[in-house]
Amino acid sequence: MKLNRRLGISVASVAVAGLALTGCGTGGGGEDSAAETKSITWMSILHSPTTPEAGGPVESALEELSGYDLKMQWVPAANASEKLTAAIASDTLADIVTVSSLGFTSPTIRQAMKSGQFWDVTDYLDDYPNLAKVLSDQVKTDSSIEGRMYGMPQVKEKARYGILVRQDWLDTLGLEAPHTVEELGEVARAFATQDPDGNGKDDTTGFIDRLESFDLGFRNIAGFFGAGSEFELNDDNEMIASFSTDAFKEGMEWYRSVYEDGAVNNEFVTVQKQNQYDAIAQGKGGIVSTGLFEARGFMQLAESANPDTTMAWALINDMTYGDVERRTLSDTRGGIGGWYVFPKSEVKDEDELKAVLQFINDINSEEAYGIMTNGIEGVHYNVGANGEIETIDEALWAAEVQPYQSSRITQNLVNYPSSSPYVTEAADKMAEQEEFVITNPAQSLQSDTYDTRWSEVVTAAKDAYNKYMVGQIDMAGYEEVIDKLRAGDLGKIEAEYTAAYAESN
């Protein structure tokens, strides 16, 4: 972190930068004078195809608002795990590092936290009002490792996933939106066989999935069948991996039957995220198991390829199966998207730590949230007569603003009324389903074997899932893999979590 001087921060430019809702909170120690501020480097994960230009409008507005010079270092999501692991190993980091959900699963990152490579901020966060206000006791517990917080958790919606279905295709075929798994399968098969786009060609399918199916798309579906969120308690109060349960396997059998009927994209277990998005935008399939908020992005992609697209989406958050009560698995670890960590190699002492914490406190204000969500008023959006956000140019917003959304300290600080399709509906439906969310009961527990071996265990289970889905093995073959894992590291993990749960309850 470098000390520099910058004078004359413009209040007017800050006011233009976002919706002027409330003042920035101040708090914590380590603040310099108004004329002497810190320069912040931030290594963050890029989830969009376009990398923002350095010194662009959002970055500049955040600098004006916070009084800090900011240098973003973007790591593409596709190889974030490898890049972050290498950066941690070589200590080539930044003042702030976004570790996202990798902090839950990466042995390298978890060990770096526990070994003291990052600052322990447990005793600091409550001094910063914009941070403290989003840190409930449950969030603190769930984001702790052995009772300590090695970063500021990214707080977000507890359950964002649902099922997106092409409403225009439903209308073409005279079908109703599905709300049960049985209906969902029927719609998927209809999309694959009944020419829902009306072009006279056999070129559509139902689901468009990708290689993270085991972790994302299918995981969401498995929840409808009664599977848990990574780990769950069985009837004997033993902690077991959800991918080993009868409910998970029943979901696998259902999904494979849909795949065998041609209603899931071919060889989906090898499809990259961008290829999945392209296929959705090109109308190759009409069902996606994903975040409800993605409907807006899919519309933008489709409209950029064809301004006259007929695409329309039904956002479904109440899917059920048989006699299983309505439920949805948390895709955000109970509302924790990961951490913003502060490497001791870059943040050298307590004063520098307090300066960095002051910076993230300032950008967790409603003004900064508005900048990172909507952009600059008059450039990226206007405010309509009823207070709704009206995006001026979707392509410009996607290039200059959208990349910053995943770097917001709190992902759901403000819900803005929007004129863009599906934004308000998605926010409302994500909030609604928090009542039905299923979280991981092992998340705040400690298992040393999990920290060191889970990556290998889950990779083996995922590989078996992929092979089962494309017909390379049968269910007996999948179960054989799980049994072997349970005889080794998986069994140790489950035993350690079971003991930790018994001790804490």
C-alpha positions in Angstrom: 0.0 0.0 0.0 1.4 3.4 -1.0 0.8 6.7 0.7 0.0 9.5 -1.6 -1.6 12.9 -1.5 -4.7 14.0 -3.3 -6.5 17.3 -2.8 -9.8 18.7 -3.8 -12.2 15.7 -3.8 -15.3 16.9 -5.7 -18.5 16.6 -3.8 -20.4 17.4 -7.0 -18.8 14.6 -8.9 -19.8 12.2 -6.1 -23.4 13.3 -6.2 -23.5 12.5 -9.9 -21.9 9.1 -9.4 -24.9 7.3 -7.9 -28.3 7.7 -6.3 -27.7 10.0 -3.5 -29.5 8.1 -0.8 -27.6 8.4 2.5 -24.2 9.6 3.7 -21.2 7.4 4.0 -20.8 5.9 7.4 -17.5 6.7 9.1 -15.9 4.6 11.7 -12.8 2.7 12.7 -9.4 4.0 13.3 -6.5 4.6 11.0 -8.0 7.4 9.0 -5.6 9.9 7.5 -6.4 13.6 7.1 -8.7 14.7 4.3 -5.8 15.7 2.2 -3.7 12.5 2.8 -5.3 9.3 1.7 -4.2 5.7 0.8 -3.8 4.1 -2.6 -5.7 0.8 -2.7 -5.0 -2.2 -4.9 -7.8 -4.7 -5.3 -7.6 -8.2 -6.9 -11.2 -9.1 -7.8 -12.9 -11.8 -9.8 -14.4 -10.9 -13.2 -17.7 -12.7 -14.0 -18.5 -10.8 -17.2 -16.9 -11.0 -20.6 -15.6 -7.4 -20.7 -12.8 -6.1 -18.5 -13.4 -2.5 -17.5 -10.8 0.0 -18.6 -8.5 1.4 -15.8 -9.7 4.8 -14.7 -13.2 4.2 -16.2 -16.3 6.0 -14.9 -17.1 3.5 -12.1 -13.6 3.3 -10.8 -13.2 7.1 -10.9 -16.5 7.6 -9.2 -15.5 5.2 -6.4 -12.3 7.1 -6.0 -14.1 10.4 -5.7 -16.6 9.0 -3.2 -14.1 7.3 -1.0 -11.1 9.6 -1.3 -8.8 6.7 -2.2 -6.9 6.0 -5.3 -8.0 2.6 -6.6 -6.3 0.1 -8.9 -8.3 -2.9 -9.9 -6.7 -6.2 -10.8 -9.2 -8.4 -12.6 -9.0 -12.2 -12.5 -11.3 -14.0 -14.9 -13.7 -16.3 -13.1 -12.9 -19.2 -15.5 -9.4 -19.6 -14.0 -9.8 -17.7 -10.7 -9.0 -20.8 -8.6 -5.6 -21.4 -10.3 -4.7 -17.7 -10.4 -5.5 -17.0 -6.8 -3.8 -20.2 -5.6 -0.6 -19.2 -7.6 -0.8 -15.6 -6.2 -1.1 -16.8 -2.7 1.7 -19.3 -3.0 4.0 -16.5 -4.4 2.7 -13.7 -2.2 1.9 -11.6 -5.3 -1.3 -10.2 -4.1 -3.1 -6.9 -3.5 -4.3 -4.9 -0.5 -7.8 -6.5 -1.0 -8.3 -9.9 -2.5 -11.7 -11.2 -3.4 -11.6 -15.0 -2.7 -15.3 -15.5 -3.4 -16.7 -18.9 -2.4 -13.2 -20.5 -3.1 -12.5 -19.7 0.5 -14.9 -22.5 1.5 -13.4 -25.2 -0.7 -9.8 -24.3 -1.7 -7.3 -26.0 0.7 -4.7 -23.4 -0.3 -6.9 -20.4 0.6 -8.2 -22.0 3.9 -4.7 -22.9 5.0 -3.6 -19.3 4.1 -6.3 -18.0 6.4 -5.6 -20.3 9.3 -1.8 -19.9 9.0 -1.9 -16.1 9.4 -1.2 -15.0 5.8 -4.3 -12.8 6.0 -5.3 -10.4 8.7 -7.6 -11.6 11.4 -10.3 -8.9 11.4 -12.6 -10.4 14.0 -12.0 -7.6 16.5 -12.1 -4.8 14.0 -15.2 -5.1 11.9 -17.7 -3.8 14.5 -15.8 -0.4 14.5 -17.0 0.3 10.9 -20.7 1.0 10.8 -21.4 0.2 7.2 -19.8 -3.2 7.7 -21.2 -3.9 11.1 -24.8 -3.2 10.0 -24.7 -6.2 7.6 -22.9 -8.6 10.0 -25.6 -10.5 11.9 -24.4 -13.0 14.5 -25.3 -15.8 12.1 -23.2 -14.3 9.3 -20.3 -13.9 11.7 -20.6 -17.6 12.7 -20.9 -18.9 9.2 -18.0 -16.9 7.9 -15.6 -17.9 10.7 -12.9 -20.5 10.6 -12.3 -22.0 14.0 -14.1 -19.0 15.5 -12.1 -16.3 13.8 -12.9 -14.1 10.8 -10.0 -13.8 8.3 -11.7 -11.3 6.1 -14.9 -9.3 5.5 -17.6 -11.7 4.3 -19.4 -10.8 1.1 -23.0 -10.7 2.3 -25.7 -11.5 -0.3 -29.1 -13.2 -0.8 -29.4 -16.5 0.9 -31.0 -18.3 -2.1 -30.8 -16.9 -5.6 -31.4 -20.0 -7.7 -34.6 -21.1 -9.4 -35.6 -22.3 -12.8 -35.8 -20.0 -15.8 -38.1 -21.1 -18.6 -38.7 -19.5 -22.0 -42.2 -18.0 -21.6 -42.4 -17.3 -25.4 -41.8 -21.0 -26.1 -44.4 -22.0 -23.6 -46.9 -19.7 -25.3 -46.0 -21.0 -28.7 -46.7 -24.6 -27.6 -49.7 -23.7 -25.5 -48.1 -24.9 -22.2 -48.3 -23.5 -18.7 -45.2 -22.6 -16.7 -44.1 -25.7 -14.7 -44.2 -25.7 -10.9 -43.5 -29.4 -10.2 -40.5 -31.5 -11.3 -42.9 -33.7 -13.2 -44.2 -30.7 -15.2 -40.7 -29.5 -15.7 -39.6 -32.7 -17.4 -42.7 -32.6 -19.7 -41.8 -29.0 -20.7 -38.2 -29.9 -21.3 -39.2 -32.8 -23.6 -41.7 -30.6 -25.4 -39.0 -28.0 -26.0 -36.8 -30.7 -27.5 -39.4 -32.2 -29.8 -42.1 -29.7 -30.7 -40.2 -26.9 -32.5 -40.9 -24.2 -29.9 -39.1 -21.5 -31.9 -41.2 -22.3 -35.0 -38.3 -22.4 -37.5 -39.2 -25.9 -38.8 -35.9 -27.3 -37.7 -35.0 -29.9 -35.0 -32.5 -27.6 -33.3 -33.8 -26.9 -29.8 -33.6 -28.7 -26.5 -34.9 -28.2 -23.0 -32.2 -27.6 -20.4 -29.0 -25.8 -21.3 -26.4 -26.9 -18.6 -22.7 -26.7 -18.3 -19.7 -28.4 -16.7 -20.4 -27.0 -13.2 -23.7 -28.9 -13.2 -22.8 -31.0 -10.2 -22.0 -27.8 -8.2 -24.6 -25.5 -9.6 -27.4 -26.4 -12.0 -28.1 -29.9 -11.0 -27.4 -29.2 -7.3 -30.3 -26.8 -7.4 -32.5 -29.5 -8.9 -31.4 -32.1 -6.4 -32.7 -29.8 -3.7 -36.2 -30.2 -5.0 -35.9 -34.0 -4.4 -34.8 -33.4 -0.8 -31.0 -33.3 -1.0 -29.2 -31.1 1.4 -26.7 -28.2 0.9 -23.3 -30.0 0.7 -23.8 -31.7 4.1 -26.8 -32.8 6.0 -27.8 -34.6 9.2 -29.2 -38.1 8.8 -31.8 -39.7 11.2 -28.9 -40.7 13.5 -27.6 -37.1 13.8 -24.6 -38.1 11.6 -23.2 -35.5 9.2 -23.1 -36.9 5.7 -22.3 -35.6 2.3 -25.4 -34.6 0.4 -24.2 -36.2 -2.9 -24.3 -39.6 -1.2 -28.0 -39.4 -0.2 -31.0 -41.2 -1.8 -32.6 -37.9 -2.6 -29.6 -36.7 -4.6 -29.4 -40.0 -6.5 -33.1 -39.9 -7.2 -32.6 -36.5 -8.7 -29.7 -37.9 -10.8 -31.9 -40.6 -12.2 -34.5 -38.1 -13.2 -32.1 -35.7 -14.8 -30.4 -38.5 -16.7 -33.7 -39.7 -18.1 -34.4 -36.1 -19.3 -30.9 -36.1 -20.9 -31.4 -39.5 -22.6 -34.6 -38.1 -24.1 -32.6 -35.3 -25.7 -34.0 -32.6 -23.5 -30.6 -31.5 -22.0 -27.8 -30.1 -24.3 -25.5 -32.9 -25.5 -22.3 -33.5 -23.5 -23.2 -30.7 -21.2 -20.6 -31.8 -18.7 -17.9 -30.4 -20.9 -19.6 -27.0 -21.8 -17.9 -23.8 -20.6 -19.9 -21.0 -19.0 -19.6 -18.6 -22.0 -20.6 -21.4 -24.4 -23.7 -22.1 -22.2 -24.6 -18.4 -22.3 -24.1 -18.2 -26.0 -26.4 -21.2 -26.5 -29.1 -19.6 -24.4 -28.8 -16.3 -26.3 -29.0 -18.1 -29.6 -32.2 -19.9 -28.6 -30.8 -23.4 -28.5 -32.5 -24.3 -25.3 -35.3 -23.0 -23.2 -34.7 -24.0 -19.5 -31.9 -23.0 -17.2 -31.3 -24.0 -13.6 -29.6 -20.8 -12.4 -29.8 -17.6 -10.5 -33.1 -15.9 -11.1 -31.2 -12.6 -11.6 -29.7 -14.1 -14.8 -32.8 -13.5 -16.8 -31.8 -9.9 -17.4 -28.4 -10.9 -18.7 -29.8 -13.6 -21.0 -32.1 -11.0 -22.4 -29.2 -8.6 -23.0 -27.2 -11.2 -24.8 -30.1 -12.2 -27.0 -31.0 -8.6 -27.8 -27.3 -7.8 -28.7 -27.4 -10.7 -31.2 -30.9 -10.0 -32.5 -32.7 -6.8 -31.5 -36.0 -8.4 -32.7 -35.7 -11.4 -30.4 -38.9 -12.8 -29.0 -37.2 -14.1 -25.9 -39.2 -13.8 -22.7 -38.7 -15.7 -19.4 -40.8 -17.2 -16.7 -39.0 -17.0 -13.3 -39.9 -19.9 -11.2 -39.0 -20.1 -7.5 -41.6 -22.6 -6.2 -40.6 -25.9 -7.8 -41.6 -29.0 -5.8 -41.4 -32.7 -6.2 -43.9 -35.3 -4.9 -44.5 -35.0 -1.2 -41.3 -33.1 -0.5 -42.1 -29.7 0.9 -41.1 -26.5 -0.9 -37.4 -25.9 -0.4 -34.4 -24.3 -2.1 -30.8 -24.9 -1.5 -28.7 -21.9 -0.6 -26.3 -21.2 -3.4 -24.4 -18.6 -1.3 -23.5 -20.5 1.8 -26.4 -19.0 3.7 -25.9 -15.6 2.3 -22.0 -15.5 2.3 -20.5 -15.3 -1.1 -16.9 -15.5 0.2 -14.5 -13.0 1.7 -12.5 -9.9 1.1 -9.2 -10.7 2.6 -6.2 -8.5 3.4 -2.8 -10.1 2.9 -0.1 -9.2 5.5 2.4 -9.1 2.6 0.6 -6.0 1.3 -1.1 -4.6 4.3 1.9 -4.2 6.5 0.6 -3.0 9.8 -2.5 -2.2 11.8 -2.7 1.4 10.5 -2.8 0.2 7.0 -5.4 -2.5 7.9 -7.6 0.2 9.3 -7.2 2.3 6.2 -8.3 -0.6 4.0 -11.2 -1.4 6.3 -12.2 2.3 6.1 -12.2 2.0 2.3 -14.5 -1.0 2.2 -16.6 0.6 4.8 -17.0 3.7 2.6 -17.9 1.6 -0.5 -20.5 -0.3 1.4 -22.6 2.8 1.5 -25.7 3.2 -0.5 -24.0 5.8 -2.8 -21.2 3.4 -3.7 -23.7 0.6 -4.1 -25.6 2.7 -6.5 -22.5 3.3 -8.6 -21.5 -0.4 -8.7 -25.1 -1.4 -9.5 -26.4 1.2 -11.8 -23.4 3.3 -12.9 -23.4 7.0 -13.4 -26.7 8.9 -13.7 -27.0 10.5 -17.1 -24.4 8.2 -18.5 -25.6 4.7 -17.7 -29.1 5.3 -16.3 -31.8 7.9 -15.8 -34.4 7.9 -13.0 -37.9 7.5 -14.2 -41.0 9.4 -13.0 -41.7 6.7 -10.4 -38.1 6.4 -9.2 -37.3 3.4 -11.4 -33.8 3.0 -12.8 -33.9 3.2 -16.6 -30.7 1.9 -18.2 -29.7 4.2 -21.1 -27.6 1.7 -23.1 -27.6 -1.9 -22.0 -24.3 -2.7 -23.8 -22.5 0.3 -22.2 -23.8 -0.7 -18.8 -22.7 -4.3 -19.4 -19.2 -3.2 -20.3 -18.6 -0.5 -17.7 -20.8 -1.3 -14.7 -21.8 -4.9 -14.6 -18.2 -6.2 -13.9 -18.3 -4.3 -10.6 -21.5 -5.9 -9.3 -19.8 -9.0 -8.0 -17.3 -6.8 -6.1 -20.0 -5.1 -4.0 -19.3 -5.8 -0.3 -23.0 -6.4 0.2 -24.8 -7.8 -2.8 -28.3 -6.9 -1.7 -27.9 -3.6 0.2 -30.6 -1.8 -1.9 -33.3 -3.1 -4.2 -33.9 -0.5 -6.9 -37.1 -0.4 -8.9 -36.0 -1.0 -12.5 -37.4 -0.5 -16.0 -35.1 -3.3 -17.2 -36.9 -6.7 -17.7 -36.9 -9.1 -14.7 -34.7 -7.1 -12.3 -37.4 -6.2 -9.8 -39.2 -9.6 -10.3 -35.9 -11.5 -9.6 -35.2 -9.5 -6.5 -38.7 -10.0 -5.1 -38.6 -13.8 -5.8 -35.1 -14.2 -4.3 -36.3 -12.5 -1.2 -39.5 -14.5 -1.1 -37.7 -17.9 -1.1 -35.5 -17.1 1.9 -38.3 -18.6 3.9 -37.7 -22.0 2.3 -33.9 -22.0 2.2 -31.8 -25.0 3.2 -28.3 -24.3 4.4 -25.2 -26.4 5.3 -25.2 -27.4 9.0 -21.5 -28.2 8.8 -20.5 -24.8 7.5 -19.3 -23.3 10.8 -17.8 -26.6 12.1 -14.2 -27.7 11.8 -12.8 -30.7 10.0 -9.1 -30.7 9.4 -9.6 -33.4 6.7 -12.1 -31.2 4.9 -9.6 -28.4 4.8 -6.9 -30.5 3.2 -8.7 -33.2 1.3 -12.2 -32.0 0.3 -11.1 -30.8 -3.1 -10.0 -34.2 -4.1 -13.1 -35.9 -2.6 -15.6 -33.6 -4.4 -13.6 -33.8 -7.6 -13.9 -37.6 -7.6 -17.7 -37.4 -6.8 -18.2 -34.8 -9.6 -16.3 -37.0 -12.0 -18.6 -39.9 -11.2 -21.7 -37.7 -11.6 -20.5 -36.6 -15.0 -19.8 -40.2 -16.1 -23.2 -41.3 -14.9 -25.0 -38.4 -16.7 -23.6 -39.3 -20.1 -24.0 -43.0 -19.6 -20.4 -44.1 -19.0 -21.4 -45.7 -15.7 -24.7 -46.7 -14.1 -25.9 -45.9 -10.6 -24.1 -48.9 -9.1 -20.9 -47.4 -10.5 -21.7 -44.0 -9.0 -22.4 -45.7 -5.6 -19.1 -47.7 -5.8 -17.2 -44.4 -6.2 -19.0 -42.9 -3.2 -18.4 -46.0 -1.1 -14.6 -45.9 -1.9 -14.6 -42.2 -0.9 -16.4 -42.9 2.3 -13.9 -45.6 3.2 -11.2 -42.9 2.9 -11.2 -39.2 3.3 -14.9 -38.6 3.0 -15.5 -40.9 5.9 -13.0 -39.0 8.0 -14.6 -35.7 7.1 -18.1 -36.9 8.0 -16.8 -38.4 11.3 -15.0 -35.1 12.2 -18.1 -33.0 11.4 -20.4 -35.4 13.3 -18.1 -35.1 16.4 -17.9 -31.3 16.0 -21.7 -31.1 15.7 -22.3 -33.2 18.7 -19.9 -31.1 20.8 -21.5 -27.8 19.7 -25.0 -29.0 20.3 
